[in-house]
Amino acid sequence: MRFPLLPVFIILFSCTISFGQLSDAHYLPPLKQISNNAAIRQQAFYLSTPETSSFSVQVFRGTGTTPIATLNISNASPGKYDVVDGDNNITLVNNTNPGIVLS
C-alpha cells in the first residue's frame, strides 16, 4: 500500500507561521464609475498601525513632492483622510482619463 504524500505536504505547508510586511509607500490605482459621476460619496482613506507611539504620515497626490495632508497615527488613534466626492482624479477618474497614466 502506497501512502500519498500530497496531503501530508498540504497539511505541513498550511500550518506554518507567516508574517506580513508593513511598508512606507502605498499606491492606489484609480477606478472609474460608469454612469453617474457623483454616485460615490464620502470617500476616505483610513490609516492604521500596530505601533503604540504616535508618528506622522504625509499624504501626497500622485508623484507630487508637496504633501497635501499630514496625519498623526498610532495604534489607539488611526488616521483618516477625506477625499472629494465623485470623480476627483484621485480615487475615481473622470470621463477623459480612463486608461491614461496620471501623475
Buried (B, 14 or more C-beta within 10 A) or exposed (E): EEEEEEEEEEEEEEEEEEEEEEEEEEEEEBEEBEEEBEEBEEBEBEEEBEEEEEEEBEEEBEEEEEEEEEBEBBEEEEBEBEBEBBBBBBBBBBEEBEEEEEE
